[in-house]
Amino acid sequence: MLIKCVPLGAGQDVGKSCVIVTIGGKNIMFDCGMHMGYQDDRRYPKFSFVSKTGNYTQAISCVIITHFHLDHIGALPYFTEVCGYEGPIYMTYPTKALAPLMLEDYRRVLVDKKGENELFSAAQIQQCMKRVTAVDLKQTVRVDNDIEIRAYYAGHVLGAAMFYVKVGDDSCVYTGDYNMTPDRHLGAAQIDALQPDLLITESTYATTVRDSKRAREREFLKKVHNCVAGGGKVLIPVFALGRAQELCILLDEYWERMNLKYPIYFSAGLTMQANVYYKLLISWTNQKVKDTYVTRNTFDFKHVSPFDQSQMDAPGPCVLFATPGMLSGGLSLEVFKHWAPSEQNLVVVPGFCMTGTVGSKLVSGKATKLDVDKRNPVDVRCQVHQLSFSAHTDAKGIMDLVKHVSPRNVVLVHGEKPKMAILKSRITTELGIPCYDPANHETVEVSSRCSVKISVSREFSRATMDYEDIPVDPVLLTDTEFPLKLPHVRESIAVEGVVILDEESKLKIIHTSEAPAVLSVKQHDMTFTCVCSVTVDVSDGEAEEFRLQAFDASLKDVAKDTSPQPSGRLQLGDVSNQNEGNQLLTGADEEGSRKKYRMDVERCLSLNLEKEPEIEDGEELESHGQEDPKGLTSSAADTKHKIRGSGMSRILDINAVPESSSEMEMESAAREPSPPSPPTPPSIPAVAHALYIGLSQLSKTKSFVLEGDMLKSRSFVLRLSPKIPEDSLYTVTPVDQEPRGSPCGANAQNSFVFSANCSWSYEDDHLANRILDILRHCKLRML
């Protein structure tokens, strides 16, 4: 299905945020703001785009408001009380508490101060708020049978939230305004890696990477301190909620630290009411504010007091936080008219200013005269300083959020067109995610996931699981003979299944072993076979000079129990040899066979097992004697095994050989050099035993069973046999005639060659390919 996104506001512009998303056949409106820079019909979104008939309740499934700023909520009373929308509205608890204050302050400034026509009344604001349903963070709310919404912490201002919306299998995230950096009273935005079909994100600072926050704070404090110390007045135009509290905390702490006595004023009325809500909604602030709340509320400012307009022309320095921000009207604009002509005074613009506002004109250049209104131009001689204390995230924060959320598509809103184009290019090229930056009333269509619900049989689910023993208190077990086994999903395991339509015509996956019975068909078995060589290399030196090169506890067990098993299955130390047939052994013969078999297994070594090897043809396991710190010879020291060219090595214990008279004789013979003699070939079961140990480790499977000269695992069978007649198994290749690139290397002139006859069915194809790959690249080496 297609997801449609149409900005009614904030498309390639900042202000009047309002985005319509059509998802799963539902129309959802995100934010309903007004534009602070316009006083005509461009002030509000063009709602007629949603419904030509004006039946907005039927056209819109729900309205979601992200936070209380006017450019996100300013048109909501007009939409509900004038246009007639009666559907559900959702916002967080702090937004629902603070939005009426912002809306009433805007209405009062618009009507009482500017004398403009009233677009909605105070009663209509209250009636609008009654329609609102408040939600908490990470609370999943069902709008109807199809729509689910969930809010996530956005930082920015108190109560700001990002919203996740899911309709059926389609999903969308709308960020609103957010901040990825924590400040003095709010935390950073937090959201799960939701992987939605569409992410709609703000891009106010699409190309800006802000410098250190501490550096900006130091510069701000220095400018303010120098101005008041010189007898000037400082005007800081802010919105009543958000940056006002942030900068008040900063200045209050600085005044306390520096013991300054200059007055700091906060415009009375709205701001003082807002501070009350900040004290009540302390749980929405950052952890530092919560921790200090027990001893002192951060919003109980020691050096900040309410401002009275009679103090506007009072002599002496002071600092004034006045609303609204951007100098778009109200007290801040009125104070600016009085203070701007003096060179001693300072105006600090702490955030973004929309195009068309007085604040935007002030920071755009060195203006000496501003037409604030048609009748009274203002001479601007005061100092003007702009600092980025904006609660919007910067370009790095936007990229980090997109990378974390991992959407399939991205739509940029709430930004300036040239900067949005640059960010769009970065998201597309660096993250590989399709990105769009539509203008107002321009439709973007993206495809959603096509997901299919499918059930699985119990047998198939078992095939995808491994079970491991979990230690549990025996008292909790009903059957103490068997340990509790909990399932966990296998990793990187391909499981074959058959997709069918069950009796209810629903899709279902069954295991291949179930398919013949379920489908009433005859099972066809297919067996694969392969024959490859197993080479046992023989080092130079006397054949009796053997050391136990133990790399695994299972190999050490060879020296222990060597009695044949009644079942005929070869266990560690079994001396039976299928090639020699079943014959009765005397005590002396049995002891000799045990000793020879043990020595044969000890001589057949596997390659490095510490990590899965990446072995090229021609690499082998080498044994190098090392000097013992105590002066012992290499015969008593450890032996270091290394794969040539791989850089991997492992110290292998050679002191695990049990003492016996025959081994003492071998050590005595080693001290008295004798002419080298060709070694006797290892028995086939001994080679199979060495393969059993090595392949179990390298293939990372515990399903192998050793039976004489065979290795079995489910349907996979490997049978060892002589490749050439037994009387000519021992071959010699002179060094000067050895072919270049020989896998035996320069020191391995002798080798025994065996055939590995492998067969398996389709279900063990993955395991068989792994085993054959190991046999092709690895070999045993007898030392």
C-alpha positions in Angstrom: 0.0 0.0 0.0 1.0 3.6 -0.4 1.5 6.2 2.4 0.8 9.8 1.4 2.2 12.8 3.1 1.0 16.4 2.4 2.3 19.4 4.3 -0.4 22.1 4.8 2.3 24.1 6.6 6.0 24.0 7.3 6.7 22.6 3.8 10.1 24.2 2.9 9.3 26.8 5.6 9.4 27.3 9.3 6.1 28.0 11.0 2.5 26.8 10.6 3.3 23.2 11.2 0.5 21.0 9.9 1.0 17.7 8.0 -1.6 15.3 6.7 -0.6 11.7 6.5 -2.8 9.1 4.8 -1.8 5.7 6.1 -3.8 2.4 5.9 -6.8 4.4 4.6 -6.8 6.8 7.5 -6.1 10.5 7.4 -4.1 11.8 10.4 -3.3 15.4 11.1 0.0 16.1 12.8 0.1 19.5 14.5 -2.2 22.5 13.7 -0.1 25.6 14.0 -0.1 29.2 12.9 2.5 31.3 11.1 3.9 34.1 13.3 5.2 36.1 10.3 1.8 36.6 8.5 -1.3 38.6 9.5 -3.4 37.6 6.5 -5.1 34.3 5.3 -1.6 32.7 5.1 -1.5 32.7 8.9 -3.4 29.4 9.2 -3.2 26.2 7.1 -5.4 25.8 4.1 -7.9 23.4 5.7 -10.0 23.3 2.5 -7.3 21.1 1.0 -8.5 18.3 3.4 -12.2 18.4 2.6 -13.9 20.4 -0.2 -17.2 20.0 1.6 -16.0 21.2 5.0 -16.8 17.9 6.8 -13.5 17.7 8.6 -14.7 15.2 11.2 -15.3 12.6 8.6 -12.1 13.5 6.6 -9.7 13.4 9.6 -9.4 10.3 11.8 -7.5 12.1 14.6 -5.4 15.2 15.3 -2.0 14.8 17.1 -0.3 17.8 18.7 3.4 17.5 19.6 3.9 20.5 21.9 2.4 23.8 23.0 4.3 26.3 20.8 2.0 28.4 18.7 3.5 27.4 15.4 2.3 23.8 16.3 -1.0 24.5 18.1 -2.0 28.1 17.3 -4.7 27.1 14.7 -6.3 24.3 16.7 -9.2 26.3 18.3 -9.9 27.8 14.9 -10.0 24.3 13.4 -12.3 22.8 16.0 -14.6 25.7 17.0 -14.8 27.7 13.7 -14.2 25.0 11.1 -16.2 22.4 13.0 -13.8 19.5 13.6 -15.2 17.2 16.3 -12.9 14.2 16.1 -10.3 13.0 18.7 -7.3 15.1 19.6 -4.2 13.8 21.3 -1.3 15.5 23.2 0.7 14.9 26.3 -0.4 16.0 29.8 2.0 19.0 30.1 1.0 20.2 26.6 -2.7 20.0 27.5 -2.0 22.0 30.7 0.2 24.7 29.1 -1.5 25.1 25.7 -4.5 27.2 27.0 -2.0 29.7 28.5 -0.2 30.1 25.2 -3.4 30.4 23.2 -5.0 32.9 25.5 -1.9 35.0 25.6 -1.8 35.1 21.8 -5.5 35.9 21.6 -5.2 38.7 24.1 -2.2 40.3 22.3 -3.9 40.0 19.0 -7.2 41.5 20.0 -6.5 43.8 23.0 -3.1 45.2 21.9 -3.3 45.2 18.2 -7.0 45.6 17.8 -7.4 42.9 15.2 -10.5 40.9 14.6 -11.0 38.0 17.1 -10.5 34.6 15.3 -11.6 32.6 18.4 -12.6 33.6 21.9 -11.4 32.6 25.3 -14.5 30.4 25.7 -13.7 28.6 22.5 -10.2 27.9 23.7 -11.6 26.2 26.8 -14.1 24.3 24.7 -11.3 23.1 22.4 -9.3 21.8 25.3 -12.2 19.7 26.5 -12.0 17.6 23.3 -8.3 16.7 24.0 -7.2 13.3 25.3 -4.0 13.4 27.2 -1.4 10.6 26.8 1.7 9.6 28.7 5.1 8.7 27.3 5.3 5.2 25.8 1.6 4.6 26.4 0.0 2.8 23.5 -3.4 4.3 22.7 -6.0 2.8 20.4 -7.8 5.6 18.5 -10.1 3.0 16.8 -9.9 -0.6 15.8 -7.1 0.2 13.3 -5.0 3.1 14.6 -2.5 2.9 17.4 -0.4 5.8 18.6 2.5 6.0 21.1 4.4 9.1 22.4 8.2 9.4 22.9 10.2 12.0 24.8 11.4 14.8 22.5 13.2 17.3 24.8 12.7 20.7 23.2 10.1 22.1 25.7 8.2 20.7 28.6 5.8 18.0 27.4 7.1 17.9 23.8 6.7 14.4 22.2 7.4 12.5 19.0 4.5 10.3 17.9 4.6 6.8 16.5 1.5 5.8 14.5 0.7 2.3 13.3 -2.3 1.4 11.1 -2.4 -2.3 10.4 1.1 -3.2 9.2 2.0 0.4 8.1 3.8 2.7 10.5 4.9 6.3 10.6 6.9 8.5 13.0 6.3 12.3 13.3 9.0 14.1 15.4 7.6 17.6 15.7 10.4 19.7 17.3 13.0 17.8 19.2 16.5 18.3 20.8 19.1 15.5 20.8 21.2 17.4 23.4 20.2 17.7 27.0 20.1 21.2 28.6 19.8 22.6 32.2 16.2 21.5 32.7 15.3 19.0 30.0 16.8 15.7 28.8 17.7 14.6 25.2 15.1 13.1 22.9 14.6 9.3 23.3 12.9 7.0 20.9 13.1 3.3 20.0 14.6 1.9 16.8 11.1 1.5 15.3 12.1 1.1 11.7 8.9 2.7 10.4 7.8 3.0 6.8 8.0 6.8 7.0 9.8 9.3 9.3 8.7 12.9 9.1 11.4 15.1 10.9 12.0 18.7 11.4 15.0 20.3 9.7 15.2 23.8 11.3 19.0 23.6 11.6 19.5 21.4 8.5 23.1 22.5 7.9 24.2 23.9 11.3 26.4 22.0 13.7 26.4 24.0 16.9 29.6 24.6 18.9 30.1 23.8 22.5 27.1 24.6 24.7 29.5 25.7 27.5 31.2 28.2 25.1 27.8 29.7 24.2 26.8 30.0 27.8 30.0 31.8 28.7 29.6 34.2 25.8 26.0 34.9 26.8 26.9 35.6 30.4 29.8 37.8 29.5 27.7 40.0 27.1 25.0 40.4 29.7 27.4 41.1 32.6 29.4 43.7 30.6 26.2 45.5 29.6 24.7 45.8 33.1 28.1 46.7 34.5 28.2 49.6 32.1 24.8 50.8 33.2 22.8 49.4 30.2 19.6 47.4 30.0 19.4 43.9 28.5 16.3 42.8 26.6 15.9 39.1 26.0 12.8 38.3 23.9 11.6 34.8 24.6 8.5 32.7 24.5 7.0 32.2 27.9 7.9 28.5 28.0 11.1 26.7 27.1 14.1 29.0 26.5 12.8 31.4 29.2 13.2 28.9 32.0 16.5 27.6 30.6 18.1 31.1 30.5 16.5 32.1 33.9 18.3 29.1 35.5 21.5 30.1 33.8 21.4 33.7 34.9 20.1 32.9 38.4 23.0 30.5 39.1 25.5 33.1 37.7 24.1 35.9 39.8 24.3 33.7 42.9 27.9 32.7 42.1 29.1 36.2 41.3 27.0 37.9 44.1 25.5 40.4 41.6 22.7 42.7 42.7 21.4 43.9 39.3 17.6 43.2 39.0 16.4 40.4 36.7 12.8 40.7 35.6 10.4 38.3 34.0 7.3 39.6 32.3 4.4 39.0 34.7 1.2 37.1 34.0 1.7 34.2 31.6 5.3 33.5 32.4 4.7 33.3 36.2 1.8 31.0 35.6 4.0 28.8 33.4 6.6 28.6 36.2 3.9 27.2 38.4 3.3 24.4 35.9 7.0 23.7 35.6 7.1 23.2 39.4 4.2 20.8 39.2 5.4 18.8 36.2 8.9 18.2 37.6 8.8 14.5 36.4 9.1 15.7 32.8 12.4 17.5 33.4 15.9 16.0 33.4 17.4 13.9 36.2 19.4 16.7 37.8 16.3 18.8 38.4 14.5 15.8 39.8 17.4 15.0 42.2 17.6 18.6 43.6 13.8 18.9 43.9 13.8 17.4 47.4 16.0 20.2 48.8 15.1 23.0 46.4 12.9 23.5 43.3 15.1 24.7 40.4 12.3 27.0 39.2 12.2 28.9 42.5 14.5 31.7 41.2 16.2 33.7 43.9 17.2 36.7 41.7 14.2 36.9 39.3 11.1 38.9 40.0 8.0 40.0 38.1 8.2 43.0 35.8 5.8 45.9 35.9 5.4 48.1 32.8 5.9 51.2 34.9 9.6 50.1 35.3 10.1 50.3 31.5 11.7 53.8 31.6 13.1 53.5 35.2 16.8 54.5 35.4 19.6 52.0 36.1 20.7 48.7 34.6 18.5 45.5 34.6 17.8 42.4 32.6 14.3 41.7 31.2 12.9 38.4 29.8 9.9 39.6 27.8 7.4 37.7 25.7 6.8 36.9 22.9 10.0 35.7 21.2 11.1 37.0 17.8 9.8 40.5 18.8 6.6 39.7 17.0 4.4 41.8 19.3 3.4 42.1 22.9 5.6 43.4 25.7 8.9 42.4 24.1 8.2 44.7 21.0 7.0 47.5 23.3 10.1 47.4 25.4 12.3 47.2 22.2 10.8 50.5 21.0 11.9 52.2 24.2 15.3 50.7 24.6 16.6 50.3 21.0 17.7 54.0 20.6 20.3 53.8 23.4 23.8 52.5 22.6 24.2 51.3 26.2 21.4 48.8 25.9 21.7 45.2 24.5 19.1 43.0 22.8 20.0 39.3 22.9 18.1 37.1 20.4 18.5 33.6 21.9 16.9 31.5 19.1 15.5 31.1 15.6 13.4 34.0 14.1 10.9 33.4 11.4 11.1 35.4 8.2 9.0 38.6 8.4 9.3 39.1 12.2 11.0 42.1 13.7 13.6 39.7 15.3 14.5 38.4 11.9 15.0 41.9 10.5 17.1 42.8 13.5 19.6 40.0 13.2 19.7 40.0 9.4 22.0 43.0 9.2 23.1 46.4 10.7 19.7 48.0 10.6 19.6 51.7 11.8 15.9 52.1 11.4 13.1 49.5 11.6 9.5 50.0 10.5 8.0 48.2 13.4 4.6 49.5 12.5 3.4 51.8 9.7 3.3 54.9 12.0 6.4 54.7 14.2 9.7 53.7 12.7 12.3 52.8 15.4 15.9 54.1 15.5 18.2 51.1 16.3 21.4 52.1 18.1 21.5 49.4 20.7 23.8 46.4 20.6 22.3 43.3 19.0 23.6 39.8 19.7 22.2 36.5 18.5 23.2 33.3 20.3 21.9 29.9 19.4 20.1 28.7 22.6 17.5 27.1 20.4 15.9 23.9 21.6 16.0 22.5 18.1 18.5 19.8 17.2 21.3 20.5 14.8 22.3 18.7 11.6 24.3 16.1 13.5 21.3 15.4 15.7 19.0 14.9 12.8 21.4 12.5 11.1 21.8 10.6 14.4 18.0 10.3 14.8 17.5 9.1 11.3 20.2 6.5 11.6 18.8 5.3 14.9 15.2 5.0 13.9 16.1 3.4 10.6 13.0 4.3 8.5 12.4 3.1 5.0 11.7 6.7 3.8 12.3 10.2 5.2 10.3 13.4 4.7 11.8 16.8 5.8 9.6 19.6 7.1 9.9 22.7 9.2 13.1 24.1 7.5 14.4 26.5 4.9 14.4 25.2 1.3 18.1 25.6 0.4 19.3 24.0 3.7 16.7 21.2 3.4 18.1 20.3 0.0 21.6 19.8 1.4 20.3 17.6 4.3 18.2 15.6 1.9 21.3 14.9 -0.2 23.2 13.8 2.9 20.5 11.4 4.0 20.2 9.9 0.6 24.0 9.4 0.0 25.3 8.7 3.5 22.5 6.6 4.8 21.0 5.2 1.6 17.4 6.2 2.6 15.1 7.9 0.1 14.4 11.4 1.3 11.9 14.1 0.2 11.4 17.8 1.0 7.9 18.7 -0.3 6.6 22.2 -0.4 3.2 23.1 1.1 0.3 21.2 -0.6 2.7 19.0 -2.5 2.0 15.2 -2.1 4.7 12.6 -1.4 3.8 8.9 -1.9 5.9 6.1 -0.5 5.3 2.4 -0.5 4.8 0.5 2.8 5.8 -3.0 3.7 3.8 -5.9 2.3 3.7 -8.2 5.3 1.9 -11.6 5.3 0.8 -13.3 8.5 1.8 -17.0 8.5 1.6 -19.7 11.1 4.2 -22.4 11.7 3.9 -26.0 12.8 5.3 -27.2 16.1 7.8 -29.4 14.3 9.1 -26.5 12.2 9.5 -24.3 15.3 11.5 -27.0 17.0 13.8 -27.2 14.1 14.6 -23.4 14.4 15.3 -23.7 18.2 18.3 -24.9 20.2 17.7 -26.0 23.8 20.2 -25.3 26.6 20.3 -26.4 30.2 19.4 -23.7 32.7 20.3 -24.2 36.3 17.1 -24.2 38.4 16.4 -24.8 42.0 15.5 -28.6 42.2 12.6 -27.7 44.5 10.9 -26.0 41.5 11.3 -29.0 39.3 8.5 -31.7 39.1 10.9 -34.2 37.5 14.4 -33.9 39.0 15.9 -36.6 36.7 15.8 -34.3 33.7 17.2 -30.7 33.7 15.1 -27.9 32.6 15.8 -26.9 29.0 14.8 -23.5 27.7 14.6 -22.8 23.9 16.5 -20.0 22.1 16.5 -19.2 18.4 19.4 -20.5 16.4 21.6 -18.0 14.7 22.6 -18.2 11.0 20.9 -21.6 10.5 18.9 -22.2 7.3 15.8 -24.3 8.0 13.9 -25.8 5.2 10.1 -25.8 5.2 7.0 -26.2 3.0 4.4 -23.4 2.7 0.9 -24.8 2.5 -2.7 -23.6 2.8 -4.3 -25.2 5.8 -8.0 -26.2 6.3 -9.0 -22.6 6.9 -7.2 -21.5 3.7 -4.5 -19.7 5.8 -0.8 -19.9 5.0 1.3 -22.2 7.2 4.9 -23.5 7.2 5.5 -27.1 8.0 8.7 -29.0 8.4 9.8 -31.1 5.4 9.4 -34.3 7.4 5.7 -33.5 7.9 5.0 -32.7 4.3 4.4 -36.2 2.9 1.8 -37.0 5.6 0.1 -33.6 5.4 0.0 -33.5 1.6 -0.7 -37.2 1.2 2.2 -37.8 -1.1 5.0 -40.3 -1.2 8.3 -39.2 0.1 11.2 -39.2 -2.2 14.7 -39.5 -0.6 17.7 -38.1 -2.4 21.2 -38.9 -1.3 24.3 -37.0 -2.2 27.7 -38.7 -2.2 31.3 -37.4 -2.4 34.7 -38.9 -2.0 37.7 -36.8 -0.8 41.1 -37.4 0.5 42.3 -37.3 4.1 46.0 -36.8 4.4 48.1 -37.5 7.5 51.5 -35.9 7.3 54.5 -37.4 9.0 57.4 -35.1 10.3 61.0 -36.0 9.9 62.5 -37.8 12.9 62.3 -41.1 14.7 58.9 -42.7 14.6 58.9 -43.5 18.3 59.5 -39.9 19.3 55.9 -39.0 20.0 54.6 -36.4 22.4 50.9 -35.9 23.4 49.8 -32.7 21.7 46.5 -32.3 23.6 44.3 -29.5 22.5 41.0 -30.7 23.9 39.8 -32.4 27.0 38.3 -35.2 24.9 41.7 -36.0 23.5 43.2 -36.2 27.0 40.6 -38.8 27.8 42.3 -41.2 25.3 44.8 -42.0 27.9 42.1 -43.1 30.4 39.5 -45.7 29.6 40.5 -47.9 26.6 38.1 -50.8 27.0 35.9 -51.8 24.0 32.2 -51.0 24.4 29.7 -53.8 24.4 27.6 -52.0 21.8 30.4 -52.1 19.3 30.3 -48.2 19.0 33.8 -46.8 19.3 34.3 -44.7 22.4 37.4 -42.8 23.3 40.2 -45.4 23.5 38.3 -48.2 21.7 40.8 -50.5 20.1 38.5 -52.3 17.8 39.4 -52.2 14.1 36.8 -53.0 11.5 39.3 -53.7 8.8 40.8 -56.5 10.9 37.5 -58.0 11.7 36.0 -59.1 15.1 38.6 -61.3 16.7 39.2 -62.5 20.2 42.1 -60.7 21.8 44.3 -62.1 24.5 45.3 -59.9 27.5 48.7 -59.1 26.1 47.4 -58.5 22.6 44.6 -56.3 23.9 47.0 -54.2 26.0 49.3 -53.8 23.0 46.4 -52.8 20.7 45.2 -50.3 23.3 48.7 -48.7 23.5 49.0 -48.6 19.7 45.6 -47.1 19.2 46.2 -44.4 21.9 49.5 -43.5 20.3 47.9 -43.3 16.9 45.2 -40.9 18.1 47.8 -38.8 19.8 49.8 -38.6 16.6 46.9 -37.3 14.5 46.5 -33.6 15.3 43.9 -31.2 14.1 44.5 -27.6 13.1 44.2 -24.5 15.4 40.7 -24.6 17.0 40.8 -21.3 18.9 38.8 -19.6 16.2 37.4 -20.7 12.9 40.3 -21.0 10.6 40.6 -19.3 7.2 43.2 -21.7 5.8 44.8 -21.5 2.4 46.1 -24.6 0.6 49.7 -25.3 1.7 49.3 -24.2 5.4 49.8 -26.7 8.1 50.3 -27.1 11.8 53.9 -26.8 13.0 55.5 -27.7 16.2 58.3 -25.5 17.5 60.3 -26.3 20.7 60.6 -23.4 23.1 63.2 -22.6 25.8 61.7 -23.2 29.3 62.3 -20.3 31.7 63.8 -22.8 34.2 66.3 -24.1 31.6 64.4 -27.2 30.6 64.7 -28.6 27.1 61.8 -28.6 24.6 61.0 -32.1 25.5 59.8 -31.0 29.0 58.5 -27.6 28.0 55.3 -26.6 26.3 54.9 -26.8 22.5 53.7 -23.8 20.5 51.5 -24.7 17.5 51.0 -22.1 14.8 49.3 -22.0 11.4 51.9 -20.6 9.0 51.0 -17.1 7.7 47.8 -16.8 9.8 49.3 -15.1 12.9 47.3 -17.4 15.2 49.0 -19.6 17.8 48.1 -21.6 20.8 50.3 -23.1 23.6 49.4 -26.8 23.8 50.1 -28.9 26.9 52.4 -31.8 26.2 52.9 -32.8 29.9 49.6 -34.8 29.9 51.3 -38.1 28.8 50.7 -40.6 31.6 53.9 -42.1 32.8 54.5 -45.7 31.8 57.5 -48.0 31.3 57.1 -47.9 27.5 57.0 -44.1 27.5 60.0 -43.9 29.8 61.8 -46.2 27.3 60.8 -43.8 24.5 62.3 -40.8 26.4 65.5 -42.9 27.0 65.6 -43.7 23.3 65.1 -40.0 22.5 68.2 -39.1 24.5 70.3 -41.6 22.6 69.9 -40.7 18.9 69.4 -43.7 16.5 69.0 -43.9 12.7 65.5 -42.7 11.7 63.0 -45.4 10.7 59.8 -45.1 8.8 56.8 -44.7 11.1 54.0 -47.3 11.1 50.7 -46.0 9.6 47.9 -45.1 12.1 44.9 -47.4 12.2 41.8 -46.2 10.4 39.7 -46.0 13.6 42.5 -43.8 15.1 42.3 -41.5 12.2 38.5 -41.5 12.4 38.8 -40.6 16.1 41.1 -37.7 15.3 38.7 -36.5 12.6 35.8 -36.8 15.1 37.5 -34.5 17.6 38.7 -32.0 15.0 35.5 -31.8 12.9 33.3 -31.5 16.0 35.3 -28.4 16.9 35.7 -26.9 13.5 32.1 -27.4 12.3 30.7 -26.3 15.7 28.4 -29.2 15.9 27.9 -31.7 18.8 25.8 -34.1 16.7 28.6 -36.4 15.5 28.7 -40.0 16.6 31.8 -42.1 16.1 31.3 -45.8 15.2 34.6 -47.5 14.3 35.7 -46.0 11.0 32.5 -44.0 10.5 31.3 -40.5 11.6 27.6 -40.0 11.7 25.4 -36.9 12.2 21.7 -37.4 11.3 21.8 -38.3 7.6 25.4 -37.4 7.1 27.9 -40.4 7.1 31.6 -40.3 6.6 33.4 -43.7 6.2 37.2 -43.9 6.1 39.0 -46.4 4.0 42.5 -46.8 2.5 43.0 -44.9 -0.7 45.6 -47.3 -1.9 46.5 -50.8 -0.7 47.5 -51.0 2.9 51.0 -52.4 2.1 51.8 -49.2 0.1 50.1 -46.6 2.2 53.4 -45.1 3.2 54.7 -42.9 0.4 57.9 -40.8 0.2 58.4 -37.7 -1.9 62.0 -36.5 -2.2 62.5 -32.8 -1.3 64.0 -31.9 -4.7 61.1 -33.5 -6.5 58.3 -32.0 -4.4 55.9 -30.0 -6.6 55.7 -26.2 -5.9 52.9 -25.3 -3.6 52.7 -28.8 -2.1 50.4 -28.8 0.9 52.8 -30.9 2.9 55.4 -28.0 3.0 59.2 -28.4 3.1 59.4 -30.5 6.2 56.6 -33.0 5.4 58.0 -35.4 2.9 55.9 -38.4 4.1 52.2 -38.9 4.2 49.4 -41.4 4.7 46.4 -41.0 2.4 42.9 -42.2 3.2 39.6 -41.9 1.4 36.6 -40.2 3.1 33.4 -41.5 1.6 30.6 -39.1 2.4 26.9 -39.4 1.9 24.0 -37.3 3.1 20.5 -36.3 2.4 19.2 -32.8 1.6 18.5 -31.8 5.2 22.2 -32.1 6.0 23.4 -30.3 2.9 24.6 -27.2 4.9 26.6 -29.4 7.3 28.1 -31.6 4.5 29.3 -28.6 2.6 31.0 -27.3 5.8 32.7 -30.7 6.5 33.9 -31.0 2.9 35.3 -27.5 2.9 37.2 -28.3 6.1 38.6 -31.6 4.7 39.6 -29.8 1.5 41.6 -27.1 3.3 42.9 -29.0 6.4 44.9 -32.1 7.1 46.1 -34.1 10.0 49.7 -34.1 11.0 51.4 -36.9 12.9 54.4 -35.8 15.1 
